[in-house]
Amino acid sequence: MKKYLIILILLIPSVIKAQITDNSYALGNDSISVTQSVTLDSISEINATLDSLIHDYYISKAFMPDCDSSAFEPIFFSDSVYINRLQKLPYAIQMPYNQIVKQFIEMYAKRHSQVSYMLAIGHSYYFSMFEQALSKYNVPLELCYLPIIESALNARAVSHAGAAGLWQFMIKTGRAYGLEVNSLVDERCDPVKSTDAAARYLADLYKIYGDWLMVIAAYNCGPGNVAKAIRYSNNANDYWTIYPYLPRETRSYVPIFIAANYIMNYFEEHNICPALPLIKYSTDTIMISDRVHLQQIADVLQIPIEELRFLNPQYRRDIIPGNIKPYPLMLPLDKLNAYQANHDTILNYKNDLIARQLEATPKNYTSTPNVSGGKYYRVKKGDTLGGIAKRHGITVSQLKKWNGLRSNIIQINQKLRVR
């Protein structure tokens, strides 16, 4: 599965290549020697994607940092401390350690704000859901941290390769696991359905390889690339044997996974604390059998539209096509009765909204913004809104507002106003 490796790493102004040759992976009394060359070409791009998460309108309103990040100083430890802590994790998947793992651990430790927000989002919304689905299919619960490196827990994340959602499914794989993808609905972005599909996919991969590190590699680069690596390594079925023949980004994927697991368990030791949720409520889901726009629901029920989009990220253009078949709508629990009581009012409110939007070009796919004057930038491969905003000294919110963007989706050669 080709996608972004979304990780919390240093803000570095230019593309960096780091050749790392410390090859000792230590686990207990064992040592696995691996020749490795890790290239961090996408370091700025990845960090910018995480930065865009922090500047997301809903996230900024729903969570508040619990620590004074301006007074934060990264705390690092010796190799023996990292090894000891990894060994103490009650995991089914081995967590070996070397200098590359250490580098990623310390990158996470330096990204205090991002880790803080992701801890809050994960514990408030996602981790229990992930663990429930993984447990259902007998998949190790530590794989609940895969979406941290896949999407930074952003259900609307879309990679340059077209992978989408928390678990970054490609369209073909998503459909193979029963996820609906069309112009209005993308269930790869549905947290519940995509999590169930990811758990089933991971379980199926384990039936093939019988080794969880091989599963993680296949999840990242696809079974086809793993099959090639197995052929090139004389049909070996061990991750560290096929390691040199895997795609370069996949060779860094397991160390990143180990580092993510470490920081999610030992964040307190690095003086990182979860952000505080400012909006505390329970949610529930009802099935909608009408064609309705999220804005209609938001206005009548007085729910911020960004909150509805956060709770229902699978609706690509804010339209629920319930007239075709019933679709789920997640609402704050205290709004369920209000929806039912105001059903007709919602449908009649701005009842031409859907027609007008469908006639227009989708704003998040606009190739040329309709704005006179100003300075423009043409999107290149690997660009993200966060990276473009940082490069031009503006915020992601400004960039989205000036270009009529309602998601973080951008296309190569798209023209964006940056001034």
Solvent accessible surface area in square Angstrom, and as a share of the most:
residue,aa,sasa,rsa
1,M,14,0.06
2,K,103,0.43
3,K,5,0.02
4,Y,19,0.07
5,L,18,0.09
6,I,1,0.00
7,I,3,0.01
8,L,0,0.00
9,I,2,0.01
10,L,48,0.24
11,L,89,0.44
12,I,33,0.17
13,P,130,0.82
14,S,67,0.43
15,V,99,0.57
16,I,54,0.28
17,K,138,0.59
18,A,23,0.18
19,Q,116,0.52
20,I,23,0.12
21,T,103,0.60
22,D,63,0.33
23,N,43,0.22
24,S,58,0.38
25,Y,0,0.00
26,A,27,0.21
27,L,33,0.17
28,G,47,0.45
29,N,164,0.84
30,D,94,0.49
31,S,80,0.52
32,I,45,0.23
33,S,99,0.64
34,V,7,0.04
35,T,110,0.64
36,Q,5,0.02
37,S,40,0.26
38,V,2,0.01
39,T,21,0.12
40,L,19,0.09
41,D,49,0.25
42,S,44,0.29
43,I,2,0.01
44,S,40,0.26
45,E,32,0.15
46,I,11,0.05
47,N,1,0.01
48,A,4,0.03
49,T,18,0.10
50,L,0,0.00
51,D,36,0.19
52,S,6,0.04
53,L,8,0.04
54,I,31,0.16
55,H,74,0.33
56,D,41,0.21
57,Y,118,0.45
58,Y,7,0.03
59,I,4,0.02
60,S,53,0.34
61,K,113,0.48
62,A,2,0.01
63,F,4,0.02
64,M,93,0.41
65,P,65,0.41
66,D,74,0.38
67,C,47,0.28
68,D,93,0.48
69,S,55,0.35
70,S,104,0.67
71,A,75,0.58
72,F,32,0.13
73,E,130,0.58
74,P,51,0.32
75,I,55,0.28
76,F,83,0.35
77,F,56,0.23
78,S,62,0.40
79,D,48,0.25
80,S,75,0.48
81,V,47,0.27
82,Y,0,0.00
83,I,40,0.20
84,N,66,0.34
85,R,34,0.13
86,L,6,0.03
87,Q,82,0.37
88,K,140,0.59
89,L,19,0.10
90,P,126,0.79
91,Y,54,0.21
92,A,79,0.61
93,I,6,0.03
94,Q,102,0.45
95,M,7,0.03
96,P,1,0.01
97,Y,5,0.02
98,N,3,0.02
99,Q,58,0.26
100,I,0,0.00
101,V,0,0.00
102,K,48,0.20
103,Q,59,0.26
104,F,2,0.01
105,I,0,0.00
106,E,30,0.14
107,M,9,0.04
108,Y,1,0.00
109,A,0,0.00
110,K,67,0.28
111,R,35,0.13
112,H,12,0.05
113,S,39,0.25
114,Q,8,0.03
115,V,0,0.00
116,S,4,0.03
117,Y,19,0.07
118,M,0,0.00
119,L,0,0.00
120,A,4,0.03
121,I,1,0.00
122,G,0,0.00
123,H,119,0.53
124,S,54,0.35
125,Y,50,0.19
126,Y,7,0.03
127,F,9,0.04
128,S,84,0.54
129,M,45,0.20
130,F,0,0.00
131,E,66,0.30
132,Q,140,0.62
133,A,12,0.10
134,L,0,0.00
135,S,68,0.44
136,K,145,0.62
137,Y,60,0.23
138,N,135,0.69
139,V,5,0.03
140,P,17,0.11
141,L,80,0.40
142,E,10,0.04
143,L,0,0.00
144,C,2,0.01
145,Y,26,0.10
146,L,0,0.00
147,P,0,0.00
148,I,0,0.00
149,I,0,0.00
150,E,0,0.00
151,S,0,0.00
152,A,1,0.01
153,L,3,0.01
154,N,23,0.12
155,A,8,0.07
156,R,48,0.17
157,A,8,0.06
158,V,49,0.28
159,S,6,0.04
160,H,85,0.38
161,A,35,0.27
162,G,29,0.28
163,A,0,0.00
164,A,1,0.01
165,G,0,0.00
166,L,1,0.00
167,W,0,0.00
168,Q,1,0.00
169,F,0,0.00
170,M,54,0.24
171,I,70,0.36
172,K,176,0.75
173,T,31,0.18
174,G,0,0.00
175,R,135,0.49
176,A,79,0.61
177,Y,36,0.14
178,G,64,0.61
179,L,7,0.03
180,E,42,0.19
181,V,9,0.05
182,N,62,0.32
183,S,84,0.54
184,L,24,0.12
185,V,1,0.00
186,D,5,0.03
187,E,11,0.05
188,R,10,0.04
189,C,10,0.06
190,D,8,0.04
191,P,16,0.10
192,V,82,0.47
193,K,80,0.34
194,S,0,0.00
195,T,2,0.01
196,D,37,0.19
197,A,0,0.00
198,A,0,0.00
199,A,0,0.00
200,R,74,0.27
201,Y,16,0.06
202,L,0,0.00
203,A,16,0.13
204,D,51,0.26
205,L,3,0.01
206,Y,82,0.31
207,K,162,0.69
208,I,112,0.57
209,Y,17,0.06
210,G,47,0.46
211,D,44,0.23
212,W,35,0.12
213,L,14,0.07
214,M,0,0.00
215,V,0,0.00
216,I,0,0.00
217,A,0,0.00
218,A,0,0.00
219,Y,0,0.00
220,N,0,0.00
221,C,12,0.07
222,G,9,0.09
223,P,54,0.34
224,G,47,0.45
225,N,51,0.26
226,V,0,0.00
227,A,40,0.31
228,K,95,0.40
229,A,0,0.00
230,I,32,0.16
231,R,141,0.51
232,Y,135,0.51
233,S,12,0.08
234,N,138,0.71
235,N,116,0.59
236,A,21,0.16
237,N,83,0.43
238,D,61,0.32
239,Y,1,0.00
240,W,27,0.10
241,T,63,0.37
242,I,0,0.00
243,Y,0,0.00
244,P,66,0.42
245,Y,103,0.39
246,L,4,0.02
247,P,39,0.25
248,R,125,0.46
249,E,53,0.24
250,T,0,0.00
251,R,37,0.13
252,S,8,0.05
253,Y,0,0.00
254,V,0,0.00
255,P,0,0.00
256,I,3,0.01
257,F,0,0.00
258,I,0,0.00
259,A,0,0.00
260,A,0,0.00
261,N,0,0.00
262,Y,0,0.00
263,I,0,0.00
264,M,8,0.04
265,N,60,0.31
266,Y,30,0.11
267,F,28,0.12
268,E,123,0.55
269,E,71,0.32
270,H,0,0.00
271,N,94,0.48
272,I,2,0.01
273,C,25,0.15
274,P,45,0.28
275,A,3,0.02
276,L,74,0.37
277,P,38,0.24
278,L,94,0.47
279,I,55,0.28
280,K,165,0.70
281,Y,72,0.27
282,S,68,0.44
283,T,49,0.28
284,D,66,0.34
285,T,57,0.33
286,I,28,0.14
287,M,115,0.51
288,I,3,0.02
289,S,72,0.47
290,D,38,0.20
291,R,80,0.29
292,V,0,0.00
293,H,4,0.02
294,L,0,0.00
295,Q,50,0.22
296,Q,6,0.03
297,I,0,0.00
298,A,3,0.02
299,D,51,0.27
300,V,35,0.20
301,L,7,0.04
302,Q,157,0.70
303,I,8,0.04
304,P,78,0.49
305,I,35,0.18
306,E,47,0.21
307,E,11,0.05
308,L,0,0.00
309,R,19,0.07
310,F,36,0.15
311,L,11,0.06
312,N,1,0.00
313,P,5,0.03
314,Q,10,0.05
315,Y,0,0.00
316,R,69,0.25
317,R,29,0.11
318,D,4,0.02
319,I,0,0.00
320,I,0,0.00
321,P,4,0.02
322,G,3,0.03
323,N,90,0.46
324,I,124,0.63
325,K,96,0.41
326,P,75,0.47
327,Y,7,0.03
328,P,23,0.14
329,L,0,0.00
330,M,51,0.23
331,L,0,0.00
332,P,7,0.04
333,L,91,0.45
334,D,113,0.59
335,K,52,0.22
336,L,23,0.11
337,N,118,0.60
338,A,31,0.24
339,Y,9,0.04
340,Q,114,0.51
341,A,87,0.68
342,N,48,0.25
343,H,61,0.27
344,D,95,0.49
345,T,74,0.43
346,I,0,0.00
347,L,46,0.23
348,N,102,0.52
349,Y,73,0.28
350,K,97,0.41
351,N,107,0.55
352,D,69,0.36
353,L,25,0.12
354,I,19,0.10
355,A,55,0.43
356,R,124,0.45
357,Q,29,0.13
358,L,69,0.34
359,E,149,0.67
360,A,56,0.43
361,T,92,0.54
362,P,36,0.23
363,K,115,0.49
364,N,13,0.07
365,Y,77,0.29
366,T,33,0.19
367,S,72,0.47
368,T,82,0.48
369,P,13,0.08
370,N,157,0.81
371,V,50,0.29
372,S,107,0.69
373,G,54,0.52
374,G,51,0.49
375,K,109,0.46
376,Y,60,0.23
377,Y,29,0.11
378,R,129,0.47
379,V,5,0.03
380,K,123,0.52
381,K,149,0.63
382,G,17,0.17
383,D,20,0.10
384,T,14,0.08
385,L,3,0.02
386,G,1,0.01
387,G,13,0.13
388,I,1,0.00
389,A,3,0.02
390,K,113,0.48
391,R,135,0.49
392,H,26,0.12
393,G,62,0.60
394,I,18,0.09
395,T,61,0.36
396,V,6,0.03
397,S,62,0.40
398,Q,73,0.32
399,L,0,0.00
400,K,41,0.17
401,K,167,0.71
402,W,65,0.23
403,N,10,0.05
404,G,30,0.29
405,L,10,0.05
406,R,76,0.28
407,S,7,0.05
408,N,40,0.20
409,I,25,0.13
410,I,27,0.14
411,Q,75,0.34
412,I,97,0.49
413,N,95,0.48
414,Q,4,0.02
415,K,63,0.27
416,L,1,0.00
417,R,57,0.21
418,V,0,0.00
419,R,124,0.45
